[in-house]
Amino acid sequence: PYSSVSLQLGTDPGKDASIYNNQPTTNFGGGDNAVLKGWFIVWFYKNQLLQFDLPSSIPTNAHIVSAQLQLYQKSGSGNGDVTAHRLTRSWVEGTKNGSGTADGANWTKYDGTNAWTTVGGDYDTTAISTSTVSSGSDIIASFEIAPLVQDWLNGKYVNNGLLIKAEGMVSPSFASKEDATASKRPKLIITYTCECGQVCEATPSCDAEYTP
């Protein structure tokens, strides 16, 4: 049988932030997220970072059937693709929203102090998933990232989270974990199962009230 778990930033452990090449030393860890690719004399880019902590309730021998990342689009212009990539370095969310001394990730630093290997974030350039976004609001952008969640679960990769970036000339704004409406915050719905004959449950933690 299938089991599923739904994770939502702001309720479950995790973090998110935006990084912007036009404000390369500014942290945006405390407000809405956005991705951007645009041209006005020079190129402008904004990438989104986010990370969900996988719960211990998912057994390490589970097979991930689906892992759907859902981002709530509050506004946006343009039509084009947005891609999700595996982050290869850990990072700090920070608490700023475009002002003050950066205490977390920005375009040039992964923690406000130490530099990314490549400005704009250290990530696998091969996209895990692609979602086509369009102008408008109250839209859900969905990304299927089951293979990556499987690799995190198996220990193939460290879970440093995801980088979301625009490929087309688009500028959607997504609700963050700080959004006042909890249902709009980034969500990850994981569906999993186990092979026949395998115990598909996490190892219980025994205490005085535990009953086998």
N, C-alpha and C positions, 0 to 999 in steps of 0.2 A: 504493500500500500504506500501511497505517497504521503509525505508530511510536508508542511510548509511553515515558514516563519516570516513575519513581516517586520522589517526594521525601519525606523523613521528617525532621522536626525533631530535632535532637540528633545527626544524622549529616550531613545537608545543611544549608547555610547558612539561617538563619532565626531567628525569636524568638517568644516568647509570654509572656503575663502576664495576670493578672486585676485588675480594678479594682472597688472595693466602696464603695457610698455610705455604709455605716455606719462605714467607716474611710477617710474621704476623702483623707487625706494619707499613707496607708500603701502601700508598694509590695509587690506579690506577683509578682515576676518570677522567683523562684527555686524555686517549688513547683508543686503541682498547680493546674490551672485549674478554674473553675466558673462557671456562669451561674445566676442566681437572680432570681426575682420572687416576693415574698412579702409578707404583711401581718401585722403584729403591733403594733397601735396606730398604727404608721406603715408606709409602704412600704419594703421592702428590695430593692435591686437589686445584682446583680453581673454585670458584662460581661467577656467574654474577648477579648483582643487576640491576633492571631497574624499572622505574615508568613512566606511562603516566598519565597526568591530564585529567580527563574526561571533555569534553566541556559542557558548560551550554545549548548548543543547543539540547542535548538529554534530553527529558522530564523525570521526575522521575517516571512516570507511564508507561514508555515504556517497552516492552518485548524485551529482547536481543535475536535475532535470531542466530547471529553468532558474534564472536569476535576473529579474527584470528591474532595472533602475528606472525610476519615474521622477522626472523633474517638472514642476509646475511652472509654466511660462506665464508670467504676470504681464509682460508686454514684449513687443519686438517688432522689428521691421526687416524686410528682405525675405527671400526664400532660398533655402539651400541646405547643405548637409552640415551636421555637427557630429563630431566623432569623439569616442571615449577611448582613452589610452591608459595602460598600466603605468603608474608612477614607479620609478626605480629608486627613489630616495625618500626617506622620511622627511616630514616638514612640520612646522608649528603653525597653528591656526592664527593666533594673534587676536587682539580685541579691538583694534582700531577700525575706523570706517572712513578712511581717506584723510585723516588729520592726525597730528601728533607723531611722536617718534615710533617708527615701526617696531612692534614687539612680536612679529610673526612674519610669515611668508610674504614676499613681494616679487616683482619681476626679476630681480637680480639676486635675491637672497632667500634661502629656504627657511630661515628662522629669524630674519631681521638682521643677522650678523654675518653668517657664513654664506658664501656664494654657491649658487647652483653650478654644476659643471657647465651647463648651457643655459643662458638667460631664457626666461620663459618657462622654466621647469624641466626637470630630468625625467623623461618618460620614454617608453617604447614607441617608436614612430609608427609601428604597425597598429592600426586601429583594432580594438576589440569589437566595437560595435559602432554603427552609424544610424543617426536619426535625422530625418528631413524635417526641418522646421519652417514655419511660414509666419507672415505678419499676423499680429493679433494678440489677444490675451485669453486667459482661462483655457489654456491648451496644455496637454500633457505630452512631453517629449519622452519617449521610451527607448531604452537601450537594453538589449539582451546580452548579459555578460557572464553567462553560465560557465564557459570554459575558464575564464579568469578566476571566478569564485572556486571552481574545482581545484585549480592550481594553488590557490591560497590555502585551501583546506588540506591538500596533500603535502603542503610544505615546499612545493617547487619554487614558489616565489614568496617573499615576505609581503604581507599586506600593507603597502604604503598608500593604498587608495588609488584614485583615478584622477586623470586630467581630462577635462572636457574642453574642446577647442572648435572654433568655427573653421570650416573648409571653404564655404561659400561666403558671399558678401551679405552676412546676416548679423543681427545684433539682438538676440533674445535676452531678456532678463528673467532669471529663475529665482523662485523663492528659496531662501536659505533656512538654516536651522533656527535662526532667530525670528522667523516670521511669526507675527501675532496669531495667525490661523494655523494651528498645528497640522491640519490635514493637508496643507499646501507644502509642507517641508519635504526635502528630498526623502524618497522612500526606496527601499530595496526589498523585493518579495522573492524569497528563495524557496523553491520546491525541490525536494530530494527524496530518494528512495535508496534501498540497499539490495544487493544481490540475494537471490533465494538462498536460504540457509544461513544468512548472516544476521546477526543481531543488530537491528537498526535503531539503536538508542545510545545515548551518551552513557558513559560509566557513571553510575549514581554515586553521590557522596554520602557515605553512611554516617548516621548519627543515632541518637537514642530512639528517635521516632521512625527510623527507616524500617519498612517492612518489605522483604523480598517479594 
